[in-house]
Amino acid sequence: MADGASTETTPLQAPQAENGKANKRNGSSSCGAVPVEPAQDEPTATITDNEAAAIDEQYPRGFKFVVIIASLWVVLFMAALDGTIVVTLISSISSSFKASEKSGWFSTSYLLSVCAFSSIYGRLSDIIGRKGALLVALSFSTLGTCLCAAAKSMNALLVARFIAGIGGGSLLTTLSICMTDLVPLRQRGLWQGITNILFGSASALGGPLGGFINDAFGWRTAFGFQIPFLLVGAVCIATFVNIALPSSEQSWQKKLVRIDYLGSLGLISSSSCLLLLLLLLLLLLPTTMDVCHETNRTPRVSLLDAALHGHGIQCLALQK
């Protein structure tokens, strides 16, 4: 076989240097395609070590950075722990208040507020700042936890869990936003990964820890021991976290106008109605065959209509 002829073992795409020589020699490519000149490397923008160091100097370092990260992680750990620690406390709390029929609302009240209010903290952090959003979330979480530890009835405990969920479920959102402002882009993935591992570890530890505290000290201690950690984290955040937002000459009145009140209201109402609908379908609606169909139908339709109306309001707000 002559040199340069294609065989079954000839690579379909030869290296560009050899392919270019072969094209010049044979007048065509090995596959009969039109010869193409090798593409020239386009210049790419690179960052020098000095520029990277100058960028890194804009972020907190040393002792201040350690205190900020530690305080944020403590707050996040408590929030994740609070979300799962109640799993092993439901039976004890229901027996204490003799209200086992309301035990299904215990976790749902927290989840309801988490789903309803978590979405508004992103915009809130842009208006009042990262520190302000964190302190607002911490205030609701700490207040709700205190009320849970001091609750005298099941209804009061359910309201306290709802208040705790307004702040507890939003701490992960606000902390992730703060992490992007505290850590350089090159290290952001590492620190965010550690934060997610910490959140998952606290969520997994909540159940066993809640059971141990309940057997050793009682269910109120499971809420009470979180309060000092939340207060210490709030003090450290208020003292050391100082993330500057882009300069804006707008007044507080103009900043508050930027909030999408109609969209937030539609999201909160629709999410609340959908969760309540699912809860009623699973827990509260009669399931026996003796209950008439009309009685079993009314709350489903009304809540479903409310949820659909809430989503309609949200779509109108997004169009505007």
BELNOR-V554767 format. One record per residue. N is the residue number from 0. PHI is phi in whole degrees, -180 to 180 (none if undefined). OMEGA is omega in radians with two decimals (* if undefined). D_CENTER is the distance of its C-alpha to the mean C-alpha in whole Angstrom. Layout:
# BELNOR-V554767
{{N PHI OMEGA D_CENTER} {N PHI OMEGA D_CENTER}}
This chain:
# BELNOR-V554767
{{0 none -3.08 67} {1 -72 3.10 67} {2 -65 3.09 64} {3 89 3.13 61} {4 -78 -3.11 61} {5 -82 3.07 58} {6 -122 -3.14 58} {7 -70 -3.14 55} {8 -97 3.13 54} {9 -73 3.10 54} {10 -58 3.14 50} {11 -69 3.14 49} {12 -130 -3.14 47} {13 -79 3.05 49} {14 -54 -3.02 48} {15 -62 -3.10 48} {16 -65 3.14 51} {17 -69 3.14 53} {18 -64 3.12 52} {19 -65 3.10 54} {20 -66 3.14 57} {21 -66 3.12 57} {22 -65 3.11 57} {23 -66 -3.08 59} {24 -76 -3.06 62} {25 -96 -3.14 61} {26 83 3.11 61} {27 -158 3.12 58} {28 -79 -3.11 55} {29 -66 -3.12 55} {30 -104 3.13 53} {31 84 -3.11 55} {32 -85 3.12 53} {33 -70 -3.12 53} {34 -64 -3.11 53} {35 -121 3.12 50} {36 -71 3.10 50} {37 -59 -3.12 47} {38 -72 3.11 44} {39 -81 3.12 44} {40 -68 3.13 41} {41 -82 3.12 39} {42 -67 3.13 39} {43 -116 -3.14 35} {44 -77 3.13 34} {45 -121 3.13 33} {46 -107 3.13 32} {47 -75 3.13 34} {48 -64 3.13 34} {49 -66 3.11 35} {50 -66 3.10 32} {51 -63 3.11 29} {52 -66 3.11 31} {53 -65 3.10 31} {54 -69 -3.13 27} {55 -65 -3.13 26} {56 -69 3.12 28} {57 -75 -3.10 26} {58 -99 3.13 23} {59 -65 -3.10 24} {60 -139 3.05 25} {61 70 -3.05 27} {62 -62 -3.14 27} {63 -62 -3.14 25} {64 -65 3.14 22} {65 -63 -3.13 23} {66 -66 -3.12 22} {67 -65 -3.12 19} {68 -64 3.14 17} {69 -63 -3.14 19} {70 -67 3.11 18} {71 -66 3.14 14} {72 -69 3.10 14} {73 -63 3.13 16} {74 -64 3.13 14} {75 -65 3.12 11} {76 -61 3.13 14} {77 -67 3.13 15} {78 -66 3.11 12} {79 -67 3.13 11} {80 -66 -3.11 15} {81 -66 -3.13 15} {82 -71 -3.09 13} {83 -119 -3.09 16} {84 -69 -3.08 19} {85 -78 -3.08 20} {86 -61 -3.12 21} {87 -89 -3.13 24} {88 -103 -3.00 25} {89 -62 -3.11 25} {90 -64 3.13 29} {91 -67 3.14 30} {92 -67 3.12 29} {93 -64 3.11 30} {94 -69 -3.13 33} {95 -65 -3.12 33} {96 -97 -3.12 33} {97 54 -3.11 35} {98 -139 -3.11 32} {99 -68 -3.14 31} {100 -69 3.13 31} {101 -103 -3.08 28} {102 -66 3.12 26} {103 -67 -3.14 24} {104 -81 -3.00 23} {105 -66 3.10 22} {106 -78 -3.08 18} {107 -69 3.14 18} {108 -63 3.08 18} {109 -69 -3.14 15} {110 -64 -3.14 13} {111 -62 3.14 15} {112 -70 3.10 14} {113 -63 -3.13 10} {114 -68 -3.05 10} {115 -79 -2.96 13} {116 -110 -3.10 11} {117 -65 -3.03 8} {118 -73 -3.04 9} {119 -90 -3.07 12} {120 -77 3.07 10} {121 -64 3.09 10} {122 -67 -3.14 14} {123 -64 3.14 14} {124 -69 3.09 14} {125 -78 -3.08 16} {126 -94 -3.09 19} {127 -102 3.11 19} {128 97 -3.13 18} {129 -66 3.13 15} {130 -62 -3.13 17} {131 -62 3.13 18} {132 -65 3.10 14} {133 -64 -3.12 13} {134 -69 3.07 17} {135 -64 3.11 16} {136 -63 3.12 13} {137 -66 3.14 15} {138 -63 3.11 18} {139 -65 -3.11 17} {140 -65 3.14 15} {141 -67 3.12 19} {142 -62 3.13 21} {143 -64 3.12 20} {144 -66 3.08 20} {145 -62 3.13 24} {146 -68 3.08 24} {147 -65 -3.14 24} {148 -68 -3.08 26} {149 -108 -3.07 29} {150 -66 -3.14 28} {151 -106 3.13 32} {152 -149 -3.14 31} {153 -68 3.12 29} {154 -64 3.10 28} {155 -64 3.13 27} {156 -69 3.11 25} {157 -66 3.08 23} {158 -64 3.12 23} {159 -65 3.10 22} {160 -66 3.08 19} {161 -64 3.12 18} {162 -65 3.13 18} {163 -64 3.14 16} {164 -69 3.10 13} {165 -61 3.14 13} {166 -98 -3.05 12} {167 -64 -3.13 11} {168 -73 -3.11 8} {169 -96 -3.12 7} {170 -67 3.11 8} {171 -65 3.12 5} {172 -64 -3.11 4} {173 -68 3.13 8} {174 -69 3.10 9} {175 -65 3.09 7} {176 -65 3.13 10} {177 -65 -3.11 12} {178 -63 3.11 12} {179 -69 3.13 14} {180 -95 -3.09 16} {181 -104 -3.02 17} {182 -121 3.07 18} {183 -60 -3.08 20} {184 -60 -3.11 19} {185 -67 -3.11 22} {186 -107 -3.02 20} {187 -66 -3.14 16} {188 -63 3.13 16} {189 -64 -3.09 17} {190 -69 3.09 15} {191 -68 3.07 12} {192 -64 3.09 13} {193 -63 3.12 15} {194 -63 3.12 12} {195 -67 3.08 10} {196 -64 3.11 14} {197 -64 3.12 14} {198 -63 3.12 11} {199 -66 3.12 12} {200 -65 3.12 16} {201 -66 3.11 15} {202 -64 3.12 14} {203 -72 -3.11 17} {204 -82 -3.04 19} {205 -59 -3.10 18} {206 -62 3.12 21} {207 -60 3.14 24} {208 -66 3.10 23} {209 -63 3.10 23} {210 -65 3.12 26} {211 -65 -3.13 28} {212 -66 3.14 28} {213 -65 -3.14 29} {214 -73 -3.06 32} {215 -90 -3.00 33} {216 -127 -3.09 32} {217 107 -3.03 31} {218 -71 3.13 28} {219 -66 3.12 27} {220 -67 3.12 27} {221 -63 3.05 24} {222 -90 -3.05 23} {223 -67 -3.08 25} {224 -71 3.13 24} {225 -77 -3.01 21} {226 -62 3.13 22} {227 -60 3.13 24} {228 -66 3.12 21} {229 -66 3.14 19} {230 -67 3.11 22} {231 -63 3.10 22} {232 -62 3.12 19} {233 -66 3.12 19} {234 -65 3.14 23} {235 -65 3.13 22} {236 -67 3.13 19} {237 -66 -3.08 22} {238 -89 -2.95 24} {239 -106 -3.11 23} {240 -75 3.14 20} {241 -145 -3.11 22} {242 -91 -3.10 20} {243 -82 3.05 22} {244 -85 3.05 21} {245 -55 -3.06 23} {246 -59 3.13 27} {247 -143 -3.14 27} {248 -93 -3.13 30} {249 -73 3.09 29} {250 -79 3.14 29} {251 -63 3.12 27} {252 -63 3.13 28} {253 -70 3.09 27} {254 -67 3.13 24} {255 -68 3.10 23} {256 -67 -3.12 25} {257 -68 -3.14 22} {258 -73 3.11 20} {259 -84 -3.09 20} {260 -66 -3.11 21} {261 -66 3.11 22} {262 -65 3.11 19} {263 -65 3.11 17} {264 -64 3.11 20} {265 -64 3.12 20} {266 -66 -3.13 16} {267 -65 -3.10 16} {268 -67 -3.12 20} {269 -67 3.12 19} {270 -64 3.14 16} {271 -64 -3.12 18} {272 -67 3.12 21} {273 -65 3.12 20} {274 -68 3.10 18} {275 -65 3.10 22} {276 -62 3.14 24} {277 -64 3.14 22} {278 -65 3.14 23} {279 -65 3.13 26} {280 -66 -3.06 27} {281 -90 -2.94 26} {282 -116 -2.88 28} {283 -98 -3.10 30} {284 -74 3.11 32} {285 -63 -3.11 35} {286 -116 -3.14 36} {287 -79 -3.11 39} {288 -77 -3.11 42} {289 -78 -3.11 44} {290 -79 -3.09 41} {291 -69 -3.07 42} {292 -69 -3.12 40} {293 -65 -3.14 40} {294 -66 -3.13 39} {295 -79 -3.02 36} {296 -97 -2.96 35} {297 -60 -3.11 35} {298 -66 3.12 31} {299 -64 -3.08 30} {300 -66 -3.09 31} {301 -67 3.13 30} {302 -70 3.10 27} {303 -66 3.07 27} {304 -62 3.13 28} {305 -63 3.11 26} {306 -65 3.12 23} {307 -66 3.08 25} {308 -64 3.10 26} {309 -63 3.09 22} {310 -67 3.08 21} {311 -65 3.09 25} {312 -63 3.13 24} {313 -65 3.12 21} {314 -66 3.09 23} {315 -65 3.13 25} {316 -67 3.12 23} {317 -69 3.11 22} {318 -67 3.11 25} {319 -73 * 26}}
